[in-house]
Amino acid sequence: MSALPRVVVMDWGIGGVDTLQRLQARVGAEWLYLSDSGQPPYGLLDDAALQARIRAVAATFAPDLLVVACNAASAALVPNLCACRLVGVIEPGIALTLRQTAPGDLVGLLGGRRTIEAGLHARALEAAGRRTRGLVAQPLSAHVEAGRLAGPELDADLLPLEAALADCDAVLLACTHYPALLPRLAELLPAMRWLDPVEELVEQLATGLPALGEDDVRRPPRMMTTGDAQASELAAKLAFGAAFGPWERVVLRG
């Protein structure tokens, strides 16, 4: 029996923990998670810096598959960036949106500034006949990192978005932190079609990786960060109910 593949899921913070949980429920693998919060937020880094961080993760952990669970970092992906297989979340988001919408539909794109300004979603969707409206929702990921999934502080940033999205036919969550806010988003716009790229990513990867076995359920992931381990563990619990741990602080090669 061959060894299970080593899969690393990476993000700047804890948004990718949700991706890890959903993948782990479907796929048998040796799981590692890396929060690169010891670096400036990925939305503030240019392509070269993001590519260097992705290469450093690949060099440090030598995965068979590296899942870049961050839209800002996924926007910087180029062919042959690493020796391992590399997947991001932008292409799954585009594929899901095309399948769930029709030509002429207005699609809201909700993401961080770097993701929206990169325009990858908008160009692909508009080329296929969709209309798009990109909205920078930068503070939302900070609310999720703080475990603030409801309350007046969150609503102060959500309510302006509610008005801007109300006439959309669907909204793509172009940040892996945002699924944690879906309960509140659904309260504000109950008739909206919310599109979560991680759903598509999991379906795509589940077809090419080993199915989950009974022993895999008991195999905990290794949880790591380049930042504050205790803060990362607490944030993951508050935002996604993740009981993984203890987290450890690591230094990447390169």
Secondary structure, DSSP 8 states (H G I E B T S, - for coil): -----EEEEEESSSHHHHHHHHHHTTB--EEEEEE-TTSS-GGGS-HHHHHHHHHHHHHHH--SEEEE--HHHHTT--TTSSSSEEE-SHHHHHHHHHHHS-TT-EEEEEE-HHHHHH-HHHHHHHHTT-EEEEEE-HHHHHHHHTT--SSHHHHHHHHHHHHHHTT-SEEEEESTTGGGGHHHHHHHSTT--EE-HHHHHHHHHHTTS-B--HHHHT---EEEESS-HHHHHHHHHHHH-------EE-----
